[in-house]
Amino acid sequence: MKEMRRTQRAVPAEQPGGKLVLSVKEQDFDVKSVHDISPFGIGVCIERDVVKDEGVRLSYQTEAGDCQVYGVVVWSAPVKSGDATPAMPLFHIGICLSPENVKNNLDFYRLMVD
């Protein structure tokens, strides 16, 4: 798969402390882990495959505040490590955040990395 990122992403030393939920077609999925993040995109791991070009919403809740951002899935791949099992498959999802909402994207990024 060709790398499409135009900006450097932060790889969290620790997983974010709040609750991160990915919503797809009115269904909510807890994000199991965050692989990397920038103000323009995020890589996450969830228990469901999501097709490329699917619109999604990410909601992050912390004691410091809540934030929602919107984006589009740009890639998805099954996890091939010991974290996934046949009973609970996991998928890496790459999401490009909506360029129309730069302020929300920056607020979301700051909440996730601070």
C-alpha positions as CSV (number, residue, x, y, z in Angstrom):
1,M,0.0,0.0,0.0
2,K,1.4,3.4,-1.0
3,E,1.9,5.9,1.7
4,M,-0.4,8.9,1.2
5,R,0.4,11.1,4.3
6,R,1.5,14.6,3.6
7,T,2.3,15.5,7.2
8,Q,4.1,13.8,10.1
9,R,1.9,12.0,12.6
10,A,2.4,11.6,16.3
11,V,2.7,8.1,17.7
12,P,1.3,8.2,21.2
13,A,3.7,6.9,23.9
14,E,0.5,6.0,25.8
15,Q,-3.0,5.4,24.7
16,P,-5.3,8.4,25.2
17,G,-6.9,8.5,28.6
18,G,-10.4,9.3,27.4
19,K,-13.1,7.3,25.6
20,L,-12.8,7.3,21.8
21,V,-15.7,6.0,19.7
22,L,-15.9,5.6,16.0
23,S,-19.4,5.9,14.5
24,V,-20.2,4.3,11.1
25,K,-23.7,4.4,9.7
26,E,-25.2,5.1,13.1
27,Q,-23.3,2.2,14.8
28,D,-20.8,3.0,17.5
29,F,-17.5,1.1,18.0
30,D,-15.1,1.5,20.8
31,V,-11.6,2.3,19.5
32,K,-9.2,-0.3,20.9
33,S,-6.0,1.6,20.2
34,V,-4.7,4.7,18.4
35,H,-1.7,4.0,16.2
36,D,-0.9,7.6,15.1
37,I,-2.6,11.0,14.8
38,S,-2.2,14.4,13.2
39,P,-4.5,17.3,12.8
40,F,-5.4,15.8,9.4
41,G,-5.8,12.1,10.1
42,I,-5.7,9.2,12.5
43,G,-5.0,5.5,12.5
44,V,-7.1,3.4,14.9
45,C,-7.9,-0.2,15.7
46,I,-11.5,-1.4,16.0
47,E,-13.4,-4.7,16.0
48,R,-15.1,-4.1,12.6
49,D,-13.9,-3.7,9.0
50,V,-14.9,-0.4,7.4
51,V,-14.9,0.0,3.6
52,K,-12.8,2.6,1.9
53,D,-14.5,6.0,1.3
54,E,-17.0,5.4,4.2
55,G,-17.9,8.6,6.1
56,V,-17.2,8.3,9.9
57,R,-17.4,10.3,13.1
58,L,-14.9,10.1,15.9
59,S,-16.1,11.2,19.4
60,Y,-13.6,11.7,22.2
61,Q,-14.6,12.3,25.8
62,T,-12.3,13.3,28.6
63,E,-12.4,15.2,31.8
64,A,-10.8,18.1,29.9
65,G,-13.7,18.2,27.4
66,D,-15.5,16.5,24.6
67,C,-14.8,16.7,20.9
68,Q,-16.2,15.3,17.6
69,V,-14.6,15.2,14.2
70,Y,-15.6,13.8,10.9
71,G,-13.6,12.0,8.2
72,V,-13.4,9.4,5.5
73,V,-11.8,6.0,5.7
74,V,-8.8,5.9,3.3
75,W,-7.7,2.3,4.1
76,S,-8.6,-0.7,6.2
77,A,-6.6,-3.9,6.9
78,P,-7.0,-6.8,9.3
79,V,-4.7,-7.0,12.3
80,K,-2.4,-10.0,11.9
81,S,-1.0,-10.1,15.4
82,G,-1.8,-11.9,18.6
83,D,-4.2,-9.2,19.6
84,A,-6.8,-10.5,17.1
85,T,-8.6,-13.8,17.4
86,P,-11.2,-15.6,15.2
87,A,-13.8,-14.8,17.8
88,M,-12.7,-11.1,18.0
89,P,-11.1,-9.9,14.7
90,L,-9.5,-6.5,14.8
91,F,-8.9,-4.0,11.9
92,H,-6.5,-1.1,11.4
93,I,-8.4,1.8,10.0
94,G,-6.8,4.9,8.4
95,I,-9.0,8.0,8.5
96,C,-8.5,11.3,6.7
97,L,-10.2,14.1,8.8
98,S,-12.5,16.5,7.1
99,P,-10.6,19.5,5.7
100,E,-13.7,21.7,6.1
101,N,-13.4,21.5,10.0
102,V,-9.8,22.5,10.7
103,K,-10.5,24.1,14.1
104,N,-12.4,21.0,15.3
105,N,-9.6,18.8,13.9
106,L,-6.9,20.8,15.8
107,D,-9.0,20.8,19.0
108,F,-9.4,17.0,18.7
109,Y,-5.7,16.5,18.1
110,R,-4.7,18.6,21.1
111,L,-7.2,16.7,23.4
112,M,-5.7,13.4,22.1
113,V,-2.0,14.2,22.6
114,D,-2.1,16.5,25.7
